[in-house]
Amino acid sequence: MKKLTTFLSLTLFFLTLTSLGANNFSFSLKKGVNNDTLTCTFMVNGNSTCKTNIETTLTSQTGVISAVWDSGTKQMTVVFKAAQIKNSDLHSFLAMAGYDTSELRAKQSVYDALPASCKYTREPETE
């Protein structure tokens, strides 16, 4: 009964996000060891030259199982262990490496430190 209640609560939560137009973020539960493996998908600005760097920024973190970035759609899909890492940490790691995400913008000085070949067109900063 507890699993059914949890499932229904999560379903309602995701339906609410969808109805609010939150299409830059998706979050789903995947079965894994101790049922704690999660998958999230979100936007990451970058260019194809630095695909490996963008993915390695996350795969080098404890708790991240895989990170795949599609340079065409700018979508990052990450599988991670919820007991070891939080979704917000994923955005922080990428911003600290110089990449803007749908949730967090990299500091200008960090973006400026990227190699010239890794520079991408940034969205204008909003206040």
Phi and psi in radians as a Rosetta constraint file:
Dihedral C 1 N 2 CA 2 C 2 CIRCULARHARMONIC -1.097 0.35
Dihedral N 2 CA 2 C 2 N 3 CIRCULARHARMONIC -0.696 0.35
Dihedral C 2 N 3 CA 3 C 3 CIRCULARHARMONIC -1.122 0.35
Dihedral N 3 CA 3 C 3 N 4 CIRCULARHARMONIC -0.695 0.35
Dihedral C 3 N 4 CA 4 C 4 CIRCULARHARMONIC -1.135 0.35
Dihedral N 4 CA 4 C 4 N 5 CIRCULARHARMONIC -0.745 0.35
Dihedral C 4 N 5 CA 5 C 5 CIRCULARHARMONIC -1.094 0.35
Dihedral N 5 CA 5 C 5 N 6 CIRCULARHARMONIC -0.769 0.35
Dihedral C 5 N 6 CA 6 C 6 CIRCULARHARMONIC -1.083 0.35
Dihedral N 6 CA 6 C 6 N 7 CIRCULARHARMONIC -0.797 0.35
Dihedral C 6 N 7 CA 7 C 7 CIRCULARHARMONIC -1.054 0.35
Dihedral N 7 CA 7 C 7 N 8 CIRCULARHARMONIC -0.805 0.35
Dihedral C 7 N 8 CA 8 C 8 CIRCULARHARMONIC -1.144 0.35
Dihedral N 8 CA 8 C 8 N 9 CIRCULARHARMONIC -0.656 0.35
Dihedral C 8 N 9 CA 9 C 9 CIRCULARHARMONIC -1.118 0.35
Dihedral N 9 CA 9 C 9 N 10 CIRCULARHARMONIC -0.781 0.35
Dihedral C 9 N 10 CA 10 C 10 CIRCULARHARMONIC -1.124 0.35
Dihedral N 10 CA 10 C 10 N 11 CIRCULARHARMONIC -0.711 0.35
Dihedral C 10 N 11 CA 11 C 11 CIRCULARHARMONIC -1.070 0.35
Dihedral N 11 CA 11 C 11 N 12 CIRCULARHARMONIC -0.801 0.35
Dihedral C 11 N 12 CA 12 C 12 CIRCULARHARMONIC -1.077 0.35
Dihedral N 12 CA 12 C 12 N 13 CIRCULARHARMONIC -0.727 0.35
Dihedral C 12 N 13 CA 13 C 13 CIRCULARHARMONIC -1.043 0.35
Dihedral N 13 CA 13 C 13 N 14 CIRCULARHARMONIC -0.835 0.35
Dihedral C 13 N 14 CA 14 C 14 CIRCULARHARMONIC -1.209 0.35
Dihedral N 14 CA 14 C 14 N 15 CIRCULARHARMONIC -0.610 0.35
Dihedral C 14 N 15 CA 15 C 15 CIRCULARHARMONIC -1.138 0.35
Dihedral N 15 CA 15 C 15 N 16 CIRCULARHARMONIC -0.652 0.35
Dihedral C 15 N 16 CA 16 C 16 CIRCULARHARMONIC -1.127 0.35
Dihedral N 16 CA 16 C 16 N 17 CIRCULARHARMONIC -0.787 0.35
Dihedral C 16 N 17 CA 17 C 17 CIRCULARHARMONIC -1.028 0.35
Dihedral N 17 CA 17 C 17 N 18 CIRCULARHARMONIC -0.780 0.35
Dihedral C 17 N 18 CA 18 C 18 CIRCULARHARMONIC -1.084 0.35
Dihedral N 18 CA 18 C 18 N 19 CIRCULARHARMONIC -0.772 0.35
Dihedral C 18 N 19 CA 19 C 19 CIRCULARHARMONIC -1.189 0.35
Dihedral N 19 CA 19 C 19 N 20 CIRCULARHARMONIC -0.427 0.35
Dihedral C 19 N 20 CA 20 C 20 CIRCULARHARMONIC -1.458 0.35
Dihedral N 20 CA 20 C 20 N 21 CIRCULARHARMONIC -0.019 0.35
Dihedral C 20 N 21 CA 21 C 21 CIRCULARHARMONIC 1.433 0.35
Dihedral N 21 CA 21 C 21 N 22 CIRCULARHARMONIC 0.452 0.35
Dihedral C 21 N 22 CA 22 C 22 CIRCULARHARMONIC -1.459 0.35
Dihedral N 22 CA 22 C 22 N 23 CIRCULARHARMONIC 1.156 0.35
Dihedral C 22 N 23 CA 23 C 23 CIRCULARHARMONIC -1.586 0.35
Dihedral N 23 CA 23 C 23 N 24 CIRCULARHARMONIC 0.058 0.35
Dihedral C 23 N 24 CA 24 C 24 CIRCULARHARMONIC -1.568 0.35
Dihedral N 24 CA 24 C 24 N 25 CIRCULARHARMONIC -0.044 0.35
Dihedral C 24 N 25 CA 25 C 25 CIRCULARHARMONIC -2.485 0.35
Dihedral N 25 CA 25 C 25 N 26 CIRCULARHARMONIC 2.261 0.35
Dihedral C 25 N 26 CA 26 C 26 CIRCULARHARMONIC -2.366 0.35
Dihedral N 26 CA 26 C 26 N 27 CIRCULARHARMONIC 2.667 0.35
Dihedral C 26 N 27 CA 27 C 27 CIRCULARHARMONIC -2.591 0.35
Dihedral N 27 CA 27 C 27 N 28 CIRCULARHARMONIC 2.210 0.35
Dihedral C 27 N 28 CA 28 C 28 CIRCULARHARMONIC -2.454 0.35
Dihedral N 28 CA 28 C 28 N 29 CIRCULARHARMONIC 2.624 0.35
Dihedral C 28 N 29 CA 29 C 29 CIRCULARHARMONIC -1.537 0.35
Dihedral N 29 CA 29 C 29 N 30 CIRCULARHARMONIC 2.277 0.35
Dihedral C 29 N 30 CA 30 C 30 CIRCULARHARMONIC -2.122 0.35
Dihedral N 30 CA 30 C 30 N 31 CIRCULARHARMONIC 2.462 0.35
Dihedral C 30 N 31 CA 31 C 31 CIRCULARHARMONIC -1.219 0.35
Dihedral N 31 CA 31 C 31 N 32 CIRCULARHARMONIC 2.375 0.35
Dihedral C 31 N 32 CA 32 C 32 CIRCULARHARMONIC -2.706 0.35
Dihedral N 32 CA 32 C 32 N 33 CIRCULARHARMONIC -2.853 0.35
Dihedral C 32 N 33 CA 33 C 33 CIRCULARHARMONIC -1.059 0.35
Dihedral N 33 CA 33 C 33 N 34 CIRCULARHARMONIC 2.214 0.35
Dihedral C 33 N 34 CA 34 C 34 CIRCULARHARMONIC 1.013 0.35
Dihedral N 34 CA 34 C 34 N 35 CIRCULARHARMONIC 0.353 0.35
Dihedral C 34 N 35 CA 35 C 35 CIRCULARHARMONIC 0.940 0.35
Dihedral N 35 CA 35 C 35 N 36 CIRCULARHARMONIC 0.540 0.35
Dihedral C 35 N 36 CA 36 C 36 CIRCULARHARMONIC -1.890 0.35
Dihedral N 36 CA 36 C 36 N 37 CIRCULARHARMONIC 0.178 0.35
Dihedral C 36 N 37 CA 37 C 37 CIRCULARHARMONIC -1.493 0.35
Dihedral N 37 CA 37 C 37 N 38 CIRCULARHARMONIC 2.184 0.35
Dihedral C 37 N 38 CA 38 C 38 CIRCULARHARMONIC -2.068 0.35
Dihedral N 38 CA 38 C 38 N 39 CIRCULARHARMONIC 2.710 0.35
Dihedral C 38 N 39 CA 39 C 39 CIRCULARHARMONIC -2.207 0.35
Dihedral N 39 CA 39 C 39 N 40 CIRCULARHARMONIC 2.308 0.35
Dihedral C 39 N 40 CA 40 C 40 CIRCULARHARMONIC -2.317 0.35
Dihedral N 40 CA 40 C 40 N 41 CIRCULARHARMONIC 2.651 0.35
Dihedral C 40 N 41 CA 41 C 41 CIRCULARHARMONIC -2.259 0.35
Dihedral N 41 CA 41 C 41 N 42 CIRCULARHARMONIC 2.317 0.35
Dihedral C 41 N 42 CA 42 C 42 CIRCULARHARMONIC -2.716 0.35
Dihedral N 42 CA 42 C 42 N 43 CIRCULARHARMONIC 2.903 0.35
Dihedral C 42 N 43 CA 43 C 43 CIRCULARHARMONIC -1.394 0.35
Dihedral N 43 CA 43 C 43 N 44 CIRCULARHARMONIC 2.441 0.35
Dihedral C 43 N 44 CA 44 C 44 CIRCULARHARMONIC -2.380 0.35
Dihedral N 44 CA 44 C 44 N 45 CIRCULARHARMONIC 2.178 0.35
Dihedral C 44 N 45 CA 45 C 45 CIRCULARHARMONIC -1.358 0.35
Dihedral N 45 CA 45 C 45 N 46 CIRCULARHARMONIC 2.455 0.35
Dihedral C 45 N 46 CA 46 C 46 CIRCULARHARMONIC 3.040 0.35
Dihedral N 46 CA 46 C 46 N 47 CIRCULARHARMONIC -3.043 0.35
Dihedral C 46 N 47 CA 47 C 47 CIRCULARHARMONIC -2.292 0.35
Dihedral N 47 CA 47 C 47 N 48 CIRCULARHARMONIC 2.863 0.35
Dihedral C 47 N 48 CA 48 C 48 CIRCULARHARMONIC -1.074 0.35
Dihedral N 48 CA 48 C 48 N 49 CIRCULARHARMONIC -0.435 0.35
Dihedral C 48 N 49 CA 49 C 49 CIRCULARHARMONIC -1.035 0.35
Dihedral N 49 CA 49 C 49 N 50 CIRCULARHARMONIC -0.596 0.35
Dihedral C 49 N 50 CA 50 C 50 CIRCULARHARMONIC -1.899 0.35
Dihedral N 50 CA 50 C 50 N 51 CIRCULARHARMONIC 0.399 0.35
Dihedral C 50 N 51 CA 51 C 51 CIRCULARHARMONIC -0.917 0.35
Dihedral N 51 CA 51 C 51 N 52 CIRCULARHARMONIC -0.829 0.35
Dihedral C 51 N 52 CA 52 C 52 CIRCULARHARMONIC -1.093 0.35
Dihedral N 52 CA 52 C 52 N 53 CIRCULARHARMONIC -0.742 0.35
Dihedral C 52 N 53 CA 53 C 53 CIRCULARHARMONIC -1.102 0.35
Dihedral N 53 CA 53 C 53 N 54 CIRCULARHARMONIC -0.740 0.35
Dihedral C 53 N 54 CA 54 C 54 CIRCULARHARMONIC -1.087 0.35
Dihedral N 54 CA 54 C 54 N 55 CIRCULARHARMONIC -0.820 0.35
Dihedral C 54 N 55 CA 55 C 55 CIRCULARHARMONIC -1.175 0.35
Dihedral N 55 CA 55 C 55 N 56 CIRCULARHARMONIC -0.735 0.35
Dihedral C 55 N 56 CA 56 C 56 CIRCULARHARMONIC -1.158 0.35
Dihedral N 56 CA 56 C 56 N 57 CIRCULARHARMONIC -0.516 0.35
Dihedral C 56 N 57 CA 57 C 57 CIRCULARHARMONIC -0.943 0.35
Dihedral N 57 CA 57 C 57 N 58 CIRCULARHARMONIC -0.653 0.35
Dihedral C 57 N 58 CA 58 C 58 CIRCULARHARMONIC -1.616 0.35
Dihedral N 58 CA 58 C 58 N 59 CIRCULARHARMONIC -0.727 0.35
Dihedral C 58 N 59 CA 59 C 59 CIRCULARHARMONIC -1.154 0.35
Dihedral N 59 CA 59 C 59 N 60 CIRCULARHARMONIC -0.305 0.35
Dihedral C 59 N 60 CA 60 C 60 CIRCULARHARMONIC -1.419 0.35
Dihedral N 60 CA 60 C 60 N 61 CIRCULARHARMONIC -0.105 0.35
Dihedral C 60 N 61 CA 61 C 61 CIRCULARHARMONIC -1.538 0.35
Dihedral N 61 CA 61 C 61 N 62 CIRCULARHARMONIC 2.429 0.35
Dihedral C 61 N 62 CA 62 C 62 CIRCULARHARMONIC -1.072 0.35
Dihedral N 62 CA 62 C 62 N 63 CIRCULARHARMONIC 2.278 0.35
Dihedral C 62 N 63 CA 63 C 63 CIRCULARHARMONIC 1.750 0.35
Dihedral N 63 CA 63 C 63 N 64 CIRCULARHARMONIC -0.297 0.35
Dihedral C 63 N 64 CA 64 C 64 CIRCULARHARMONIC -1.529 0.35
Dihedral N 64 CA 64 C 64 N 65 CIRCULARHARMONIC 2.160 0.35
Dihedral C 64 N 65 CA 65 C 65 CIRCULARHARMONIC -1.538 0.35
Dihedral N 65 CA 65 C 65 N 66 CIRCULARHARMONIC -0.786 0.35
Dihedral C 65 N 66 CA 66 C 66 CIRCULARHARMONIC -2.691 0.35
Dihedral N 66 CA 66 C 66 N 67 CIRCULARHARMONIC 2.686 0.35
Dihedral C 66 N 67 CA 67 C 67 CIRCULARHARMONIC -2.528 0.35
Dihedral N 67 CA 67 C 67 N 68 CIRCULARHARMONIC 2.102 0.35
Dihedral C 67 N 68 CA 68 C 68 CIRCULARHARMONIC -2.209 0.35
Dihedral N 68 CA 68 C 68 N 69 CIRCULARHARMONIC 2.179 0.35
Dihedral C 68 N 69 CA 69 C 69 CIRCULARHARMONIC -1.967 0.35
Dihedral N 69 CA 69 C 69 N 70 CIRCULARHARMONIC 2.239 0.35
Dihedral C 69 N 70 CA 70 C 70 CIRCULARHARMONIC -1.673 0.35
Dihedral N 70 CA 70 C 70 N 71 CIRCULARHARMONIC 1.918 0.35
Dihedral C 70 N 71 CA 71 C 71 CIRCULARHARMONIC -1.164 0.35
Dihedral N 71 CA 71 C 71 N 72 CIRCULARHARMONIC -0.419 0.35
Dihedral C 71 N 72 CA 72 C 72 CIRCULARHARMONIC -1.282 0.35
Dihedral N 72 CA 72 C 72 N 73 CIRCULARHARMONIC -0.764 0.35
Dihedral C 72 N 73 CA 73 C 73 CIRCULARHARMONIC -1.704 0.35
Dihedral N 73 CA 73 C 73 N 74 CIRCULARHARMONIC -0.207 0.35
Dihedral C 73 N 74 CA 74 C 74 CIRCULARHARMONIC 1.162 0.35
Dihedral N 74 CA 74 C 74 N 75 CIRCULARHARMONIC 0.344 0.35
Dihedral C 74 N 75 CA 75 C 75 CIRCULARHARMONIC -1.607 0.35
Dihedral N 75 CA 75 C 75 N 76 CIRCULARHARMONIC 2.241 0.35
Dihedral C 75 N 76 CA 76 C 76 CIRCULARHARMONIC -1.820 0.35
Dihedral N 76 CA 76 C 76 N 77 CIRCULARHARMONIC 2.263 0.35
Dihedral C 76 N 77 CA 77 C 77 CIRCULARHARMONIC -2.052 0.35
Dihedral N 77 CA 77 C 77 N 78 CIRCULARHARMONIC 2.144 0.35
Dihedral C 77 N 78 CA 78 C 78 CIRCULARHARMONIC -2.157 0.35
Dihedral N 78 CA 78 C 78 N 79 CIRCULARHARMONIC 2.309 0.35
Dihedral C 78 N 79 CA 79 C 79 CIRCULARHARMONIC -1.901 0.35
Dihedral N 79 CA 79 C 79 N 80 CIRCULARHARMONIC 2.226 0.35
Dihedral C 79 N 80 CA 80 C 80 CIRCULARHARMONIC -2.591 0.35
Dihedral N 80 CA 80 C 80 N 81 CIRCULARHARMONIC 2.879 0.35
Dihedral C 80 N 81 CA 81 C 81 CIRCULARHARMONIC -1.632 0.35
Dihedral N 81 CA 81 C 81 N 82 CIRCULARHARMONIC 2.021 0.35
Dihedral C 81 N 82 CA 82 C 82 CIRCULARHARMONIC -1.083 0.35
Dihedral N 82 CA 82 C 82 N 83 CIRCULARHARMONIC -0.453 0.35
Dihedral C 82 N 83 CA 83 C 83 CIRCULARHARMONIC -1.284 0.35
Dihedral N 83 CA 83 C 83 N 84 CIRCULARHARMONIC -0.291 0.35
Dihedral C 83 N 84 CA 84 C 84 CIRCULARHARMONIC -1.950 0.35
Dihedral N 84 CA 84 C 84 N 85 CIRCULARHARMONIC -0.368 0.35
Dihedral C 84 N 85 CA 85 C 85 CIRCULARHARMONIC -2.665 0.35
Dihedral N 85 CA 85 C 85 N 86 CIRCULARHARMONIC 2.641 0.35
Dihedral C 85 N 86 CA 86 C 86 CIRCULARHARMONIC -1.877 0.35
Dihedral N 86 CA 86 C 86 N 87 CIRCULARHARMONIC 2.723 0.35
Dihedral C 86 N 87 CA 87 C 87 CIRCULARHARMONIC -0.988 0.35
Dihedral N 87 CA 87 C 87 N 88 CIRCULARHARMONIC -0.732 0.35
Dihedral C 87 N 88 CA 88 C 88 CIRCULARHARMONIC -1.094 0.35
Dihedral N 88 CA 88 C 88 N 89 CIRCULARHARMONIC -0.515 0.35
Dihedral C 88 N 89 CA 89 C 89 CIRCULARHARMONIC -1.108 0.35
Dihedral N 89 CA 89 C 89 N 90 CIRCULARHARMONIC -0.636 0.35
Dihedral C 89 N 90 CA 90 C 90 CIRCULARHARMONIC -1.049 0.35
Dihedral N 90 CA 90 C 90 N 91 CIRCULARHARMONIC -0.771 0.35
Dihedral C 90 N 91 CA 91 C 91 CIRCULARHARMONIC -1.127 0.35
Dihedral N 91 CA 91 C 91 N 92 CIRCULARHARMONIC -0.710 0.35
Dihedral C 91 N 92 CA 92 C 92 CIRCULARHARMONIC -1.099 0.35
Dihedral N 92 CA 92 C 92 N 93 CIRCULARHARMONIC -0.781 0.35
Dihedral C 92 N 93 CA 93 C 93 CIRCULARHARMONIC -1.048 0.35
Dihedral N 93 CA 93 C 93 N 94 CIRCULARHARMONIC -0.755 0.35
Dihedral C 93 N 94 CA 94 C 94 CIRCULARHARMONIC -1.177 0.35
Dihedral N 94 CA 94 C 94 N 95 CIRCULARHARMONIC -0.733 0.35
Dihedral C 94 N 95 CA 95 C 95 CIRCULARHARMONIC -1.119 0.35
Dihedral N 95 CA 95 C 95 N 96 CIRCULARHARMONIC -0.669 0.35
Dihedral C 95 N 96 CA 96 C 96 CIRCULARHARMONIC -1.179 0.35
Dihedral N 96 CA 96 C 96 N 97 CIRCULARHARMONIC -0.361 0.35
Dihedral C 96 N 97 CA 97 C 97 CIRCULARHARMONIC -1.591 0.35
Dihedral N 97 CA 97 C 97 N 98 CIRCULARHARMONIC -0.098 0.35
Dihedral C 97 N 98 CA 98 C 98 CIRCULARHARMONIC 1.851 0.35
Dihedral N 98 CA 98 C 98 N 99 CIRCULARHARMONIC 0.149 0.35
Dihedral C 98 N 99 CA 99 C 99 CIRCULARHARMONIC -1.936 0.35
Dihedral N 99 CA 99 C 99 N 100 CIRCULARHARMONIC 2.262 0.35
Dihedral C 99 N 100 CA 100 C 100 CIRCULARHARMONIC -1.348 0.35
Dihedral N 100 CA 100 C 100 N 101 CIRCULARHARMONIC 2.437 0.35
Dihedral C 100 N 101 CA 101 C 101 CIRCULARHARMONIC -2.057 0.35
Dihedral N 101 CA 101 C 101 N 102 CIRCULARHARMONIC 3.095 0.35
Dihedral C 101 N 102 CA 102 C 102 CIRCULARHARMONIC -1.167 0.35
Dihedral N 102 CA 102 C 102 N 103 CIRCULARHARMONIC -0.290 0.35
Dihedral C 102 N 103 CA 103 C 103 CIRCULARHARMONIC -1.936 0.35
Dihedral N 103 CA 103 C 103 N 104 CIRCULARHARMONIC -0.381 0.35
Dihedral C 103 N 104 CA 104 C 104 CIRCULARHARMONIC -2.572 0.35
Dihedral N 104 CA 104 C 104 N 105 CIRCULARHARMONIC 2.354 0.35
Dihedral C 104 N 105 CA 105 C 105 CIRCULARHARMONIC -1.733 0.35
Dihedral N 105 CA 105 C 105 N 106 CIRCULARHARMONIC 2.343 0.35
Dihedral C 105 N 106 CA 106 C 106 CIRCULARHARMONIC -1.180 0.35
Dihedral N 106 CA 106 C 106 N 107 CIRCULARHARMONIC 2.560 0.35
Dihedral C 106 N 107 CA 107 C 107 CIRCULARHARMONIC -1.092 0.35
Dihedral N 107 CA 107 C 107 N 108 CIRCULARHARMONIC 2.540 0.35
Dihedral C 107 N 108 CA 108 C 108 CIRCULARHARMONIC -0.997 0.35
Dihedral N 108 CA 108 C 108 N 109 CIRCULARHARMONIC -0.720 0.35
Dihedral C 108 N 109 CA 109 C 109 CIRCULARHARMONIC -1.122 0.35
Dihedral N 109 CA 109 C 109 N 110 CIRCULARHARMONIC -0.589 0.35
Dihedral C 109 N 110 CA 110 C 110 CIRCULARHARMONIC -1.278 0.35
Dihedral N 110 CA 110 C 110 N 111 CIRCULARHARMONIC -0.748 0.35
Dihedral C 110 N 111 CA 111 C 111 CIRCULARHARMONIC -1.046 0.35
Dihedral N 111 CA 111 C 111 N 112 CIRCULARHARMONIC -0.768 0.35
Dihedral C 111 N 112 CA 112 C 112 CIRCULARHARMONIC -1.075 0.35
Dihedral N 112 CA 112 C 112 N 113 CIRCULARHARMONIC -0.466 0.35
Dihedral C 112 N 113 CA 113 C 113 CIRCULARHARMONIC -1.400 0.35
Dihedral N 113 CA 113 C 113 N 114 CIRCULARHARMONIC -0.162 0.35
Dihedral C 113 N 114 CA 114 C 114 CIRCULARHARMONIC -1.105 0.35
Dihedral N 114 CA 114 C 114 N 115 CIRCULARHARMONIC 2.592 0.35
Dihedral C 114 N 115 CA 115 C 115 CIRCULARHARMONIC -1.013 0.35
Dihedral N 115 CA 115 C 115 N 116 CIRCULARHARMONIC 2.611 0.35
Dihedral C 115 N 116 CA 116 C 116 CIRCULARHARMONIC -0.939 0.35
Dihedral N 116 CA 116 C 116 N 117 CIRCULARHARMONIC -0.621 0.35
Dihedral C 116 N 117 CA 117 C 117 CIRCULARHARMONIC -1.237 0.35
Dihedral N 117 CA 117 C 117 N 118 CIRCULARHARMONIC -0.261 0.35
Dihedral C 117 N 118 CA 118 C 118 CIRCULARHARMONIC -1.757 0.35
Dihedral N 118 CA 118 C 118 N 119 CIRCULARHARMONIC -0.037 0.35
Dihedral C 118 N 119 CA 119 C 119 CIRCULARHARMONIC -1.165 0.35
Dihedral N 119 CA 119 C 119 N 120 CIRCULARHARMONIC 2.493 0.35
Dihedral C 119 N 120 CA 120 C 120 CIRCULARHARMONIC -2.325 0.35
Dihedral N 120 CA 120 C 120 N 121 CIRCULARHARMONIC 2.879 0.35
Dihedral C 120 N 121 CA 121 C 121 CIRCULARHARMONIC -1.338 0.35
Dihedral N 121 CA 121 C 121 N 122 CIRCULARHARMONIC 2.075 0.35
Dihedral C 121 N 122 CA 122 C 122 CIRCULARHARMONIC -1.583 0.35
Dihedral N 122 CA 122 C 122 N 123 CIRCULARHARMONIC 2.568 0.35
Dihedral C 122 N 123 CA 123 C 123 CIRCULARHARMONIC -1.209 0.35
Dihedral N 123 CA 123 C 123 N 124 CIRCULARHARMONIC 2.561 0.35
Dihedral C 123 N 124 CA 124 C 124 CIRCULARHARMONIC -1.036 0.35
Dihedral N 124 CA 124 C 124 N 125 CIRCULARHARMONIC 2.520 0.35
Dihedral C 124 N 125 CA 125 C 125 CIRCULARHARMONIC -1.301 0.35
Dihedral N 125 CA 125 C 125 N 126 CIRCULARHARMONIC 2.341 0.35
Dihedral C 125 N 126 CA 126 C 126 CIRCULARHARMONIC -1.847 0.35
Dihedral N 126 CA 126 C 126 N 127 CIRCULARHARMONIC 2.650 0.35
